[in-house]
Amino acid sequence: MGTIRGSWLTVDQKEEILAMIDWAKSKGVSESRSCLLLMISRRRVSRWRMKRNEGHDLRNGRPGPRYPLHRLLPQERQAIVAMATQEDFGDLSHRTMAVTAWDRGLFYASFSSVYRTLCEAGLMAFRGPHCGHNGHSIAPARREITGPNQRWSWDISYLPTFEKGLFLYLYLLLDEYSRKIIHWLISWYQRAREACHLIEQGLISENILDLPEDQRPEVINDRGSQMKAKSIRKLFEDHRMPQLFARPRTPNDNPFVESFFGTVKTDHRYPGRFRDLEASCQYFDPYFEWYNTKHLHSGIDYVTPEQCHSGLRAAIVAARKERLKNQRELRKEVNGRGLIIVNRSIEKKVSANHELSPCSVMNP
């Protein structure tokens, strides 16, 4: 059978072990010695024997209480299912849906509780067109950042048009700490001039030039010709902003902006192709406004990038945890009252039945 310690055993295996120990005991081998030879805890064997003598089944039960006091209330389960079946929330993951419900005061339940409730209701399914990340990427070694405007990422992405081989180019400047879009622009060209304009507008919007030189953000980018152009490098040198370069063919060195482009292009509203520069601006202008002010970002505790950039993240997360804690205590109180009522009804039945002792019932 092999090592028994730490293994889950079937009813037949348990009965066989008990019979083997009883046979060895009849031949003069103590129970402790038999358990040592079988590499199984004697307390475990004693527990099996006690359960069998009391007439209980030896099948393995589920660990933990069957009805925990902090279990979801029926009305909370109904609220979760009702929210998931609404069209406005149909595209949200269970985590984003839970955070949205917390902020709107619809219900207060953990991510795992929402996930299990949706699975039980048959409402949990993959919501995107692509597979998840494999989890094997290794982040580059960087200095730790503790607030906004300490490290910026920027990159350029292709935007297909309806003309084969003709592309628009999306220039994007992102704050790594808050994930806020500092500035963006769209052009027909990949040139250093557009890149300089992107960086300069970011410096102006965040008032970076008013900061001491040692407090200005470092900037990480790829090794494209626009990133290595003399005008770009001189811009960073003049403003005393360190420029970091990602390794060739290593997108994980600049993961935040790369991930953002994936978020943009897998959004269900993304048109895929654009007619011209004006049409692309008409799409991205409200999209980036929504992203900065309304999108609950999973990488920053499901607050919006604007809230994180403004320093409100800690207060929002603390308030959510407090509301979840209060709701958990309320469940304990409500479910505990129900348990007291059940125990009292059991006690009355036991008192009326002389075959059992009232002492076997736990008094509330």
N, C-alpha and C positions, 0 to 999 in steps of 0.2 A: 504493500500500500504506500510505502514511502513515509516521509515526515508528516506527522499528523498535526503538529503544532501550527496554529494559524490557518488551518484549512477548513473549508465548509464541507460538512459530511452529510450524507443522506441518512434517512431513517434506518435503512438496512445496514449501513456501515456502523452506525451507532449501536444497533442491537448486536451486531457481530462482535464489536469491541467489548461490550458489556459481558457477552457470553464467554469470550476468550479470557477476560479477567476473572470471572467467576470460576471457570475451569482451572485456571492457574492457581487460584486461591485454594481450591479443593486439593491441589497437589502440594500445598505448602509454600507457594510463592505469594508474598504479600501484595496487596493492591498497589502500594507505593512502588514496589519493585517492578510490577507489571507496567505501570504508567511510565516509569523511567525507561524501560525497554522499548515501549511503544512511542516514546517521545511525545507524550500528551500530558496535559495538566491533570493532576488528581482532582482538583476542584471541578474541572469540567466533567469528569466521569461521575463525580458525586452529584453534580447538578442533574445529569441525565438520569441517574438512578432515582433521585428524589422525584423528578417529574414523572417517571414511569410508575413509581409506587403510588403517587397521588392520582394516577389515572389520566395524566395529560399526554398529549401527542409529543413525539420527539422531533417533529418537523421544525426546520429553522424559521423563526419569525423575523419580521422586519424590525431593524434596530430603532430605538427611540420610541416616544409615546405614540399611540395610535391616534389620539385626538389632542394635539398640543394646544395649550391655552392661547397661544398667539396666532392660531390658524385664521385664515381669512373669514370674514363674516359673509353670509349669503348675499347681502346687498352689495358687498365689495366685488364679489365674483360677477354679479349681474352688471355692475358698472364697468368692469373691465371688458366683458363681452360686448356690451352695448357700444362702448367707445371703439372697439376694434372693427365693428360692423358698419361704422359710419364712413361715408365716402371720403371725408376730409382727412381721416387718419389711416386709410387703407394702405398707403405706401410707407408708413412709419415702421421702423423696427420695434421690437417689444421694449427695448431700453428707451428709445426716443419717445415712444408712446407713454411710458411710465413717467418720464420727466415732464412731458407736456401735461399729463393729468395732475401731477403734483402742483405745477405752477398755476393751473386753472382751478384747483381745489375739487377735482372730480373724484379722486380716490388717492389713497396713500398706501402703496404696496411696493415691495421690492422688485427688482428686475426678475429674480428667479420666480417669485410668486406670479407675476404677470405672464412669464413664459409658460409655467406649468398650467395656468388657467387657460391660456390660448391653445396649448396642446390638447388639453382635455376637451375643449370645444371644437377641435378640428380647424382652428383658425391660424395655425402657425405654419408658414411655408416660406421658402426662399423668395425674397422680394426683388432681387436684382438680376440683370442679365449675365453677370460674370461670377466666376468662382471666387471664394475668399482667398485671402493671402495665405501663403504656405507657412509663415511664421519663422522662416529660417534666415531672414535678413539680419545682418549684424550692423548696428548703428555705428557711424564713425565716431572716433574719439574727439570730443569737443569740450570746451570749458562749460561749466554749468551756468545756465541763465536763470534768473529769479524774477524777472519782470519784463514788461514790454520794452521795445526799442533797444534791446541788447544784441539781437542778431536778426538780420533780415535775409530772406531768400528771394531770388528772382530768377525768372526763366522765360523762355519764349515757346509758345505752342502753336502748331499748325491748326488752322480752321479751314476745312474744305469748302469750296464753292461749287456751283453747278457746272463749272467749266473744268474739264479734266486737266489735272496738272497745274491748276491755278489756285493759289491759297492766299488767305488772309493770315495775319500773324498776331497772336494775342500776347502782349507783354504784361507781366504780372510781378508785382512787388508785395511780398508777404512777410508779416511779422511772425517769427517762429514761436514765440511764447503765447501770444493770444490768438494766432491764426487769422488775424485781421488782414484784409486786403488794404494795404497802405495806398497803393495807386495802381492803375491799369490803363492800358491804351491798346488800340487795334490799328494796324497799319498794313498796307500792301507790301511793305518791304521789311527785310531783316537788315537793319543798319545800326551802327553805333549811335547815330544821331537820335533815333527813337529811344534807344536804351538810356542815353544821357538825360533825355527829357523825363523818362520814367523815374530815374533816381532823383533828379532835381525836384520834381513835384512831390516826391515822398519826403525829401528833406524839408520842404516848405510846409507841407501839411502837418508834420509832426514837430515842427520847430526844433529840429535837431541842431541847427547851427547855433542856437542859443545855449546849448549844453557845453560843459567843459570837454576838451578833446578826449580825455580818458573815459568819458561816459557816453561817447557816441557809439552807435551799433557797428559791429562787424558784419560784413556782407559775404554770403556764400553763393557761388554760381557755378555753372558748368564751364567747359573749356571751348565754347564756340568762338568764332571770330569776333562776334559782337562783344563777348565778355572779356576777350583779351586785347581789344582795341586800345590804342594809346590814349584816346580821349577818355575812355572809361577808367583806365588805370590812373590817369592823371587826376580825374575827378575825385577818386577816392583818396589819393595822396594829398591833394590840396585840402580836403576836409578832414584829414587824419582819421580815416575809416579803414580798418584792415579789410583786405579782400582775400577771401579763401576760395580755392578752386577744388571742385569735386574731381575724383579720379576718373579717367576715361572709362566709359562703359560701366559705370558704377552709380546707378540712380539712387542707391541708398545713402550716398554721401550728401545728397540734397533731397531728402525724402519728403519734406513737408509740402513744397511747391509741386513736386511730382504727384504726390497723393491728391493735392487739390485739383490738378488737371484731370485726374481720374474721376473725382467727385463731379466736376463740371460736365464731363462728357458722358457720364453714365446716368445723369439726372433724366427723369422721365420726360421733362419738358424740353430737353436739348434737341434742337431741330436737325442736327447732323450736318447740314449744309446751309450756306448763307448766300443770298443773292448778291450782296455788295457790302461795302463798308457801312453804309447807313443802316442796313438791316441787321448787321451784327451788333452795332452799337445799341439799337433799339431792343435787342434781346438781352445783352449783357448789362446794360445800365440798371434795370430793375432787379436782375438776378444778383448782382453784387451787392446791391442795397439790401436785398432779402438775406443774403448770406451773412453780411456783417451784423445785421440788427435782429434777425429772427431765427436763423439756423441754429439749432441746438447741437453743438459740436461734441462728438463723443470723445475727442482727445483732450478736452478741457472741462470735464465733468458736466457735460450737457448744459453749458451756458452759451450764450452767443459770443462771437469774437469781440463785439463792441463792449459787452459787459466785462469780459476778461481784460480787455485792453484798458478799461476805465478803472480796474481794481475792485470790481464788485463780485468777483467770482467766489471768494472765501465766504462772504456774507450770505450769498444766495445758497451755496451748498450747505452751510451750517443751518440755515432756516429750513431747508428741505429735510435734513437729518432730524431736526427737532420735531417737525411735523410727523415724520415716519415713526419716531420713537413714541410720540404721544398716541398715535393710532395703534401702535403695538400694545401699549398699556391699556388702551380702551378695549381691544380685543380680549386681552387677558381678563379684564373685569367682566365683560359681557359673557364670554365663554365660561369663566369661573362661576358665575351665578347659575348658568345652566347646569354645570357639573354638580353644584350643591343641591339643586332641585332633584337631579337624577339620583344622587347618593341617598337623599332622604326618602325617595320613593322606594329604593332598593332596601333600605333599612326597615321600612314598614313591612315590606313583604317578608323579609327574613324573620322579623319578630312574630309574624303570623304563622310561619312554617317552623314547627318544632324539630324538624330533622336537621336544621342548621343552627348554628349559634350566632346570635347578634354580634358577638365579638369579632366575627370574621369580616364585618363591614367597617370600613374606615369612616369614622364620624367626621362631619364637616368641621 
